[in-house]
Amino acid sequence: MGQNLKTRLKRRRRSQYLKRKNEQAKANAAIKKAAPKDEKPAKKAAKKAAKKAVKKAVKKAAKKAATKKVAKKAAAKKVAKKAAPKKKAAAKTPEVKAKDTGAETQEGE
């Protein structure tokens, strides 16, 4: 029978504690609503937004510069391709001769 008494006591104390806790939470909520809000959070939000905008602009500029570089490289490659076939044709003939001369040196050994 003593065990049942302990359980009841525990339950009652727990319910009282929860009631106090709820009342305190309600009181704190009412105080928070009544208190005027600081302008600091608004300033922080504005600062954050400004930083974000700057970051975005920098990123956009970097992207533009990168696309310009790529375009320049592509243009340079096109020009190089047009000029390169003439040079490559001239460069291939000495390589063939070099292979022939290599064969002659092996025979000489």
C-alpha positions in Angstrom: 0.0 0.0 0.0 2.9 2.4 0.6 4.0 2.0 -3.0 0.7 3.3 -4.3 1.0 6.3 -2.0 4.4 7.2 -3.5 3.1 6.9 -7.0 0.2 9.3 -6.3 2.5 11.8 -4.6 4.9 11.7 -7.6 2.0 12.2 -10.0 0.6 15.2 -8.0 4.0 16.8 -7.7 4.6 16.3 -11.5 1.3 17.9 -12.4 1.9 20.9 -10.1 5.3 21.4 -11.7 3.9 21.3 -15.2 1.2 23.8 -14.2 3.8 26.2 -12.9 5.9 25.7 -16.0 3.0 26.5 -18.3 2.0 29.6 -16.3 5.6 30.9 -16.5 5.8 30.3 -20.2 2.6 32.2 -20.8 3.8 35.1 -18.6 7.1 35.2 -20.6 5.3 35.2 -23.9 3.1 38.1 -22.8 6.2 40.1 -21.7 8.0 39.4 -25.0 5.0 40.6 -27.0 4.7 43.8 -25.0 8.4 44.7 -25.2 9.3 46.9 -28.2 11.6 45.2 -30.6 15.1 46.5 -31.2 16.2 47.9 -34.5 19.4 46.0 -34.3 18.0 42.8 -35.9 16.6 44.8 -38.8 20.0 46.5 -39.2 21.7 43.1 -39.2 19.3 41.8 -41.8 19.9 44.8 -44.0 23.7 44.4 -43.6 23.4 40.7 -44.5 21.3 41.5 -47.5 23.8 44.1 -48.7 26.7 41.7 -48.3 24.7 39.1 -50.2 24.1 41.5 -53.0 27.7 42.5 -53.2 28.8 38.9 -53.2 26.3 38.1 -56.0 27.6 41.1 -58.1 31.2 40.0 -57.7 30.3 36.5 -58.7 28.4 37.8 -61.7 31.4 39.9 -62.7 33.8 37.0 -62.3 31.6 34.8 -64.4 31.4 37.5 -67.1 35.2 37.8 -67.1 35.6 34.0 -67.3 33.2 33.8 -70.3 35.2 36.6 -72.0 38.4 34.7 -71.4 36.9 31.5 -72.9 35.6 33.5 -75.9 39.1 35.0 -76.4 40.7 31.6 -76.1 38.2 30.2 -78.7 39.0 33.0 -81.1 42.7 32.5 -80.6 42.3 28.8 -81.3 40.4 29.5 -84.5 43.1 31.8 -85.7 45.8 29.3 -84.7 44.0 26.5 -86.5 43.8 28.5 -89.7 47.6 29.3 -89.5 48.6 25.9 -88.1 48.0 23.6 -91.2 50.6 25.4 -93.2 53.2 25.0 -90.4 52.3 21.4 -89.8 52.8 20.4 -93.4 56.2 21.9 -93.4 57.1 20.3 -90.0 56.1 16.8 -91.1 58.7 16.5 -93.9 61.8 16.8 -91.7 60.4 14.2 -89.3 60.3 11.7 -92.2 63.9 12.5 -93.1 65.0 12.0 -89.5 63.6 8.5 -89.4 65.5 7.7 -92.6 68.7 9.0 -91.2 68.2 7.0 -88.1 68.1 3.8 -90.1 71.3 4.7 -91.9 73.2 5.2 -88.5 72.1 1.7 -87.4 73.5 0.1 -90.5 76.8 2.0 -90.0 77.3 0.4 -86.6 
